[in-house]
Amino acid sequence: MARKSLIQRERKKQKLEQKYHLIRRSSKKEIGKVSSLSDKWAIHGKLQSPPRNSTPTRLHRRCFLTGRPRASYRDFRLSGHILHEKVQACLLPGATRSSW
């Protein structure tokens, strides 16, 4: 189980990213449309004004149940060992165990 403070920090980053998502997207579109370098620098400065933790690259996927930051499968939002336990107990529809 991950520490509660790390999980809360990640949730705070997610909220910030959602809050500034439209500002970042519109600024990036403007940079593509503008041709002069001075205008691009002005827009780039506006793009740097939101907090750093609002960028989507700072987000990290975590396990839905345990909060584990590594080995988390996107499709199920579970870490590897939890996914294995759920599949063994036949609790995940669509997941099959391998046998050879």
Steps between C-alpha positions, in 0.01 A plus 500: 500500500636838404524780751183705524690828452635388162155396383354835608782685326421316178130588531592865548707488181205349313270781615755763397543337160124505440478862611770627261440258213310745280751780555789278396320362197397842370852640553653213305257557213589871496872423476435292190301777331735794573797552269702778669756396757418777748135394510604139555716606794209692651268200467772273635529721808124474548533121468754496783285705738280213637649285777748233402292221652218582258686342207372159390854358486530526879203269553570138583257212466442312824322179596134567579498278810847524651640824359813326375676724243676231300382208285153644464297372204306771315207283398417388852662780707646228725857404588640169382461294815146627570409430137635146537294444815181632335549284191565190711176567689312554167396853603613675179281450194693457180825394664606141450771300667764348283548125498743308286 
